[in-house]
Amino acid sequence: MSALTGPIGPLFLLACVATAPALAAEFTISPVGSDSGPGTTDAPFATPARAQAEVRKRVAAGLNEDVAVVMRGGTYRLTEPLVFGPGDGGTAKHKVMWRNASSERVVISGGKAITGWLAERDGLWRAYLPEVGRHGWQFRELFVNGTRRPRARYPNDTFLRVKTAGADRRTSLTADPNAFPPLSPQPQGEIVFLHDWSISRIDVRQGDFATGLLTFTSAIGARLPQFAIDHFEPHPRFFLENNAAFFDAPGEWYLDRPTGWLLYRPLPGEAIDTLDAVAPLATGLIAVRGDEASGTPVQNLHFAGIEFEHCAWPLPPGGYAGIQATFYEVRTEASAPMSAGPAPAAVSFALAVGCSIAECRISHVGASGIEFGSRCRDCVLARTAVQDISANGVIIGEGMSRLVGGQPWWQSAAEQVATGNLVEDCLFERCGAQFYGGVGVWVGVTRGTTARRNLIRDLPYSGISLGWQWDATPTPARENRIEANHIHDVMQLLSDGGGIYTLGAQPGTAVVGNVIHTIPASAGKSESNAMFLDEGTTGFTFERNIIFDVAGSPLRFHKAGPCLVRNNRLAIPAGVPAVRYGNTPESNVALEDNAIIRVEQFAPPDPETLDAGPPPETLRRLSESTE
């Protein structure tokens, strides 16, 4: 597809820029510019870092006008993230804006182009990467012609099944010895193990193929008992990755780390002389951080019309043991209490006020996409496509573990709760591409978060996850609003989630006017639903939602407190209850004026007139792809 189209194509951007007020101070950068120049339209800077230095001078002198950095078309490659602090942002009256030049496609990439491909007689292509063998560069993702390609995998598109778990139920298992090929001699390979609602990715230590025994370098599953190999079901699913023995399907790739050779098996029709291959190098793209010592936030800093691509995330020490929504066990000493951390975002904000990302695109990243995290207030993500993300699409707020004065922040400094943030008119698709517990929109302990008119689709787990306290203990979480989102084709791989998933007490929170459909029967132990209203869900109103084409019950409560369910339209198959109350007293759930309709009598709404998701013209632009 032409560079003149795409989710932030020039007509879209030109309209946005044309209606914006003129910015009095302006610096220009271009991939073919020079950092020794003045940074004008005719003599632009070459790098974002050079423009950033000039903006800092303006901010330090005191802003009496808005400032813009105009990025000319092209790709800006990073080897480390651009870091923004309070000295890079605006003031209450004046903003700092980084944007594309009108009708020009701007890409900020943390990837390295792979060149020097050689064709072998066996049909393979290979490229030598000295940075791998000599300097230890390792990457988990490869993008060819704008599309994620699978690492060598076995089986290619199905799963193996555990026969028996080992004695400790963590570090070994047996499978049918005839079910998979022997590993190549290199001690390389990774198991991808599916728990009910999360996964583990752990290195294989050894395979004994006479008995079908696999052993691992670290434990499968976080330390909680429910993550033992055979807890949810006796014969859970898994597959293996990243061994030369699995390198057999067109489109697969394999990195031979000891030698530095990257092998690729081309798809039909691909040509070696036009191959566009990129592997991630930088571990972040944009990091916006307020000053922790003084508590000074970054404020009024904005990014518009930019595409963010390619960002690496190596597996953490001890492997990846997912807990939920790509929060994972941070493995330190065995005697230390279990702690959890989120898969980091390629574009992240913390201690930020009044900042935004709009008319952008983020894709092909190795962990999460965008984060407006701890202590962010009044920040906005709008009209942005979030596509092909390894973990969560966007993270709003934070979990429970940060300490203030030696105590959890939500107890000792509740005023620091992320407040008033907005996610609006965005597209989230193909999140959880590598860490399958990823969700489109994750909202932690927040106040006044709004997620509205978003389209969320094609996910292995839940669409929106709201809350992070696993019981009804009061926290600062309250007055959040999930409104008019269109959520479909989620829960495609894991179980025990839903189009919308909630946790904890959140007084004054409303889930209103969402359309949720096309959720398959659970592939694991627990049911999947349109809405799974899990432990502690209290103080919610669920109103005017439309739910259909869901194999399980539309609503499932579990250990929930008082909630109101009113004026919803719920289409159900024969024999399936509209509401399940798992360990929730039915008296806790007030049902008022809901329409319960058998599927054969239900007429799905017309997608063209659906009053949920982004407006049609916005959606058309967001849905276009550069692939």
Secondary structure, 3 states (H helix, E strand, C coil): CCCCCCCCCHHHHHHHHHCCCCCCEEEEECCCCCCCCCCCCCCCECCHHHHHHHHHHHHHHCCCCCEEEEECCEEEECCCCEEECHHHCCCCCCCEEEEECCCCCEEEECEEEECCCEECCCCCEEEECHHHHHHCCCCCCEEECCEEECECEECCCCCEECCEECCCCCCEEECCCCCCCCCCCCCCCEEEEECCCCEEEEEEEEEECCCCEEEECCCCCCCCHHHCCCCCCCCCEEEEECCHHHCCCCCCEEEECCCCEEEECCCCCCCHHHCCEEEECCCCCEEEECECCCCECEECEEEECCEEEEECCCCCCCCEEEEECCEEEECCCCCCCCEEEECCEEEEEECEECCEEECCEEEEECCEEEEECCCCECCEEECCEEEEECCCCEEECCCCCCEECCEEHHHHCHHHCEECCEEECCEEECCCCCCCCCCCEEECCEECCEEECCEEECCCCCCEEECCCCCCCCCCCECCEEECCEEECCCCCCCCCEEEEECCEEEEEEEECCEEEEECCCCCCCCCEEEEECCCCEEEEEECCEEEEECCCCEEECCCCCEEEECCEEEECCCCCCEECCCCCHHHEEEECCEEEEHHHCCCCCHHHCCCCCCHHHHHHHHCCCC
